Amino acid sequence: MLEHFFQCPYCWETISMLLDPSNNQTYVEDCEVCCNPIEVTVSFEEGALSSFTAQSLEQ
């Protein structure tokens, strides 16, 4: 598992998530500070994080 730090798109607090480098994925996880849902998309190349996005689900 890889720990990754980023800013919540709602409350702007720095939070961390544990990422599984064994596969690329998109999923929704709640912010540990404000509890709003964040859509997370991660990509890995040869076990290293190559792309990470975290965006709000608001339209």
Protein Blocks (a to p, Z undefined) as FASTA:
>chain_A
ZZdddddfklopacdddddfkbccddddddfklopacddddddeehiafbdcdddfbZZ
